[in-house]
C-alpha cells in the first residue's frame, strides 16, 4: 500500500493514510468521459493505464504480480496478491479501498467483495473507506464497524442509506455542478434557481468538492450552492468535509470546514 494524496484519508495521528489498490479500473459510462480522459499528463494514474489501452476488452481481469499496476488499461482488474496487505500494518491507519476502481461495480463478483470485507474484519485497528458509484449494491452486504461506506452523487434524488448495514455512511458531492438542499422550501417543484432537491436518510458524513484533473475550473461551484448544502447538513448534525479544490475560487482556505465522522 502507498501513502495517499486524498486529503480526507487521514490516519488517527493526522498523517496521510493509504491507498489499497486491490481493484483498479471500471466500466461505468462516466469512466470514458471523466476518469479515462481527464487525468493530467503528469499523473501516475495516467502514465500507468494509458500505455496499456490496447489490452482493454471491457472484462474483469486477474493480475499477476509481475504485471504491475494497470496491466489492462482501464479495464477492471483484481490484484489478489495484494489482498493481505493491510494485515502487515499494525499501527492504526486509515485506508482507502480501490482508489482508481470500483469494488462494487456490477462486474465484480460477490466472492471478491467478501474476500475484501473479511480482511477488513480481520484488521479492526484500521479504518477503511469504501466509495462507489453503484449505490444500490451496498444493500447486499453487511459491513464491519471499521468501514466508512459511501457513494458519489451529483444529481438530485431521495437517498435512503438507512437500509445499508454500516455504522458510518457518507455521500460525496463531487464534482458539484449545481446546488442541493434538503429543504423543500428552497427547492420548490424540485428545482429553483440552480438548486435541486436531495433527501438524505441515514447519512453520517458528506464531502463537497469541485472539478479536478484537466477539468479544473470547467464548472466552478457557486458559493451559495456549497453553503446551502453545508447548512442543510449542519442542521441535521451531519459533519462536512469541504475539499481544498473549493479554494481559492469559491472560498478562502481559512473558510473550509473539514470535519470527519467519529471513529
TAPE-V48059 format. One record per residue. RES is the residue in one small letter. OMEGA is omega in whole degrees, -180 to 180 (* if undefined). Layout:
RES;OMEGA + RES;OMEGA
This chain:
x;179 + x;174 + x;-177 + x;172 + x;177 + x;-166 + x;-178 + x;177 + x;-175 + x;175 + x;179 + x;179 + x;177 + x;178 + x;179 + x;178 + x;-171 + x;167 + x;176 + x;-174 + x;178 + x;176 + x;168 + x;177 + x;177 + x;-179 + x;175 + x;-180 + x;-177 + x;-177 + x;179 + x;-178 + x;-171 + x;-175 + x;-169 + x;-171 + x;-172 + x;178 + x;177 + x;-178 + x;-179 + x;-177 + x;177 + x;178 + x;178 + x;-176 + x;-177 + x;-169 + x;-176 + x;-179 + x;-178 + x;-178 + x;-177 + x;-180 + x;-176 + x;178 + x;-176 + x;175 + x;175 + x;180 + x;178 + x;-172 + x;174 + x;-179 + x;-177 + x;-175 + x;-179 + x;-179 + x;176 + x;-177 + x;-179 + x;-179 + x;-178 + x;171 + x;175 + x;-176 + x;-179 + x;-179 + x;-175 + x;-178 + x;177 + x;-170 + x;-174 + x;-176 + x;-179 + x;-177 + x;-178 + x;176 + x;-177 + x;179 + x;-180 + x;-177 + x;172 + x;-170 + x;175 + x;-174 + x;173 + x;171 + x;-174 + x;177 + x;179 + x;-179 + x;-176 + x;172 + x;-176 + x;-180 + x;-180 + x;180 + x;177 + x;-177 + x;180 + x;179 + x;-180 + x;174 + x;-179 + x;-180 + x;176 + x;177 + x;179 + x;178 + x;-178 + x;179 + x;-175 + x;179 + x;-178 + x;170 + x;-178 + x;180 + x;-179 + x;-178 + x;-177 + x;168 + x;-177 + x;-171 + x;-173 + x;-176 + x;180 + x;180 + x;-173 + x;-173 + x;173 + x;-171 + x;174 + x;-178 + x;179 + x;175 + x;163 + x;-171 + x;-177 + x;178 + x;179 + x;-179 + x;172 + x;172 + x;-173 + x;179 + x;171 + x;-173 + x;178 + x;177 + x;-180 + x;-176 + x;178 + x;-174 + x;178 + x;-179 + x;-178 + x;-177 + x;-175 + x;177 + x;177 + x;176 + x;-177 + x;-3 + x;-179 + x;-176 + x;176 + x;-176 + x;173 + x;171 + x;174 + x;-173 + x;-177 + x;179 + x;177 + x;-173 + x;180 + x;-177 + x;173 + x;-178 + x;180 + x;175 + x;177 + x;-179 + x;176 + x;-178 + x;172 + x;178 + x;-178 + x;180 + x;178 + x;-178 + x;-178 + x;179 + x;171 + x;177 + x;180 + x;-180 + x;180 + x;178 + x;-180 + x;-179 + x;180 + x;178 + x;178 + x;177 + x;175 + x;172 + x;-179 + x;180 + x;174 + x;-180 + x;-178 + x;175 + x;-177 + x;-174 + x;177 + x;178 + x;178 + x;-179 + x;179 + x;179 + x;-178 + x;178 + x;179 + x;179 + x;-178 + x;177 + x;-173 + x;170 + x;176 + x;-174 + x;-177 + x;-178 + x;171 + x;179 + x;5 + x;-174 + x;-173 + x;-177 + x;167 + x;-178 + x;-178 + x;-178 + x;-176 + x;174 + x;-177 + x;-177 + x;177 + x;175 + x;179 + x;179 + x;*
